[in-house]
């Protein structure tokens, strides 16, 4: 694997302050968070695939709004069919049990359940929503779907991820979209050996790639980092700007970042 399965570090962190500017709407039976750029254009879009806390987590919604402020139409679907993991679950919570067996009717949350959701949302984005190009960004759990849907013909044109989990080496090898990764110095899910394995794969691959390592932060920093910690705040903001620049270059072909 290019990253390890999830663990408790995927569920802990700090709730950020702010008011979401987007709205919740359905794509068929999939609830989604929509955030629009100032000009309301949907041509260039970002599919934001969240961590296990889900699409109603204010931190994720604020990230979606920040991408929208930089000129992108953003869609963030509920990947968990109403069964996300609440923030800061107690010690002993078994995330792998949740991944494999919980959820509606005990279906779990593996690719068999998540892939149809992402497929449905991409189809609607490139259909009725008028999207021309899709950049996908995945945080932790969501990174696996970014990799899977960056394969040829799957719909993602440009890819980004932060502190990925559950990603297989074969999924990285199959990617056709340019890829930007934001990684944490301390990360049991995407540790140094997995990061280097991923770098080795990308070095031999033909897609443009970027791997940025942030010191003094842990797994989840790009979504759940503590803004009162100066190092965590800087890394979170830098990882966001890293991904905006990547999308501007490969999705729009320009760099113009809103403050």
C-alpha positions in Angstrom: 0.0 0.0 0.0 1.1 3.6 -0.6 -0.6 4.6 2.7 -1.9 2.7 5.7 -5.5 2.1 6.7 -7.2 4.6 9.0 -6.7 4.8 12.8 -7.8 7.0 15.7 -5.7 9.9 14.5 -8.2 10.1 11.6 -10.9 11.2 14.0 -9.3 13.7 16.4 -8.7 17.4 16.0 -10.0 20.9 16.6 -13.2 22.4 15.3 -12.6 25.7 13.5 -14.6 28.9 14.0 -16.4 30.4 11.1 -19.7 30.6 9.2 -20.3 28.4 6.2 -21.4 30.3 3.1 -22.5 27.4 0.9 -25.6 25.3 0.9 -26.7 21.7 1.2 -28.4 20.2 -1.8 -29.0 16.7 -3.2 -27.6 15.1 -6.3 -30.2 12.3 -6.6 -30.0 10.6 -3.2 -26.6 12.0 -2.3 -26.6 15.0 0.0 -23.8 17.5 -1.0 -22.3 20.8 0.2 -22.2 23.3 -2.7 -20.1 26.5 -2.6 -20.0 28.9 -5.6 -17.3 31.4 -6.8 -18.3 35.0 -6.9 -19.1 34.9 -10.6 -21.2 31.7 -10.1 -19.4 30.0 -12.9 -19.3 26.2 -12.7 -16.8 25.6 -15.6 -13.9 24.9 -13.3 -14.9 22.8 -10.3 -13.4 21.1 -7.3 -14.8 17.9 -6.0 -13.9 17.9 -2.3 -13.8 14.5 -0.8 -13.7 14.8 3.0 -12.2 12.9 5.8 -14.3 10.6 8.0 -15.9 13.5 9.9 -17.9 14.1 6.7 -19.4 16.8 4.6 -21.3 18.6 7.3 -18.1 19.2 9.4 -17.6 23.0 9.6 -13.9 22.7 9.0 -14.5 20.9 5.7 -17.2 23.4 4.7 -14.9 26.3 5.4 -12.2 24.7 3.2 -14.8 24.4 0.4 -15.7 28.1 0.8 -12.0 29.0 0.6 -11.7 27.2 -2.7 -14.8 28.9 -3.9 -13.3 32.3 -2.9 -10.4 31.4 -5.3 -12.7 31.0 -8.2 -13.8 27.4 -8.1 -17.3 25.8 -8.0 -17.1 23.3 -5.2 -19.1 20.1 -4.5 -18.5 18.0 -1.4 -20.6 14.9 -1.2 -21.7 12.8 1.7 -19.5 9.7 1.2 -20.9 7.9 4.2 -24.6 7.8 3.6 -25.4 9.7 6.8 -22.9 7.7 8.9 -19.8 9.9 9.4 -17.6 9.6 12.5 -18.1 12.3 15.1 -15.0 14.3 15.9 -12.9 13.1 18.8 -14.3 9.7 19.2 -13.1 8.1 22.5 -10.1 5.7 22.7 -11.2 2.2 21.7 -13.4 3.2 18.7 -12.6 0.8 15.9 -12.4 2.7 12.7 -11.8 -0.4 10.7 -15.0 -1.9 12.1 -16.8 1.2 10.9 -15.1 1.0 7.6 -16.0 -2.6 6.9 -19.3 -3.3 8.7 -21.2 -0.3 9.9 -23.3 2.2 8.0 -26.8 1.9 6.6 -27.8 -1.8 6.7 -24.3 -2.6 7.8 -22.8 -2.0 4.3 -19.6 -0.4 5.4 -17.7 2.3 3.7 -15.3 0.7 1.2 -15.0 1.3 -2.5 -18.1 -0.8 -3.2 -20.2 1.7 -1.3 -18.2 4.9 -2.0 -17.4 4.5 -5.7 -21.1 4.7 -6.9 -21.6 7.9 -4.9 -18.6 9.6 -6.5 -19.5 8.3 -9.9 -23.0 9.7 -9.5 -21.7 13.1 -8.4 -19.1 13.4 -11.2 -21.8 12.5 -13.8 -24.0 15.3 -12.5 -21.2 17.8 -12.3 -20.1 17.2 -15.9 -23.7 17.0 -17.0 -26.5 19.2 -15.6 -24.1 21.3 -13.5 -22.1 22.4 -16.6 -18.6 21.6 -15.3 -15.9 21.5 -17.9 -12.9 20.3 -15.8 -12.8 18.7 -12.4 -10.1 19.0 -9.8 -10.5 16.6 -6.9 -9.0 17.1 -3.4 -9.2 14.4 -0.8 -8.4 14.6 2.9 -7.4 11.4 4.7 -10.2 9.0 3.7 -11.2 11.0 0.7 -7.7 10.7 -0.8 -8.4 7.1 -1.9 -11.3 8.2 -4.1 -9.2 11.0 -5.5 -6.7 8.3 -6.6 -9.3 5.9 -7.9 -11.1 8.5 -9.9 -7.9 10.0 -11.4 -7.5 6.8 -13.5 -8.1 7.1 -17.2 -11.8 7.8 -18.0 -12.9 8.2 -14.4 -13.6 11.9 -14.6 -11.0 13.7 -12.4 -8.7 16.0 -14.4 -6.4 17.2 -11.7 -5.7 15.6 -8.3 -4.6 16.8 -4.8 -4.6 15.1 -1.4 -3.5 15.7 2.2 -2.4 13.1 4.6 -3.9 10.2 2.6 -5.2 7.0 4.1 -6.4 3.7 2.6 -4.6 4.4 -0.7 -3.2 1.3 -2.6 0.1 1.5 -4.6 -1.9 0.2 -7.6 -4.2 3.1 -7.4 -1.3 5.6 -7.5 0.2 3.7 -10.5 -3.1 4.0 -12.3 -3.5 7.7 -11.9 -3.6 9.9 -15.0 -4.2 13.3 -13.3 -1.4 15.6 -12.1 -1.0 15.0 -8.4 -0.1 17.3 -5.4 0.3 15.7 -1.9 0.5 17.6 1.4 2.1 15.4 4.0 2.7 15.6 7.8 6.0 15.0 9.5 4.3 12.8 12.1 1.8 10.5 10.5 1.3 6.8 11.3 -1.0 6.5 8.3 1.3 8.1 5.8 4.7 7.6 7.4 8.1 8.3 5.9 8.3 4.8 4.3 4.9 5.1 2.7 5.7 8.6 1.5 8.9 7.4 0.0 7.2 4.4 -1.6 4.7 6.9 -3.2 7.5 9.1 -4.4 9.3 6.2 -5.9 6.1 5.2 -7.8 5.6 8.8 -9.0 9.2 9.1 -10.0 8.7 6.3 -12.5 5.3 7.4 -13.5 4.5 9.9 -16.3 2.2 12.4 -14.5 3.3 15.7 -13.0 3.6 15.5 -9.2 4.4 17.4 -6.1 5.0 16.1 -2.5 5.3 18.7 0.2 6.2 17.7 3.8 5.2 20.0 6.7 7.2 19.9 9.9 5.8 20.0 13.4 2.3 18.7 12.4 0.5 15.4 12.5 -2.0 13.5 10.4 -5.2 15.5 9.8 -3.4 18.9 10.0 -4.9 20.2 6.8 -8.4 19.9 8.1 -8.3 19.5 11.9 -5.2 21.3 12.9 -5.3 23.7 15.9 -5.4 27.3 14.6 -4.2 28.5 18.0 -0.9 26.6 17.4 1.2 28.9 15.1 3.0 26.0 13.4 -0.2 24.0 12.8 -1.9 27.2 11.5 0.9 27.9 9.1 1.0 24.3 7.8 -2.8 24.2 7.3 -2.8 27.5 5.4 0.3 26.5 3.4 -1.2 23.2 2.3 -4.4 24.9 1.2 -2.4 27.4 -0.9 -0.3 24.5 -2.3 -3.4 23.0 -3.6 -4.9 26.2 -4.9 -1.7 26.9 -6.9 -1.8 23.3 -8.2 -5.4 23.7 -9.5 -4.6 27.2 -10.9 -1.7 25.7 -12.8 -3.2 22.5 -14.1 -7.0 23.2 -14.1 -7.1 26.9 -15.0 -3.5 27.4 -16.3 -2.9 30.5 -14.1 -1.9 31.5 -10.6 -4.1 34.1 -9.0 -4.8 33.3 -5.3 -7.3 35.3 -3.2 -6.0 36.3 0.2 
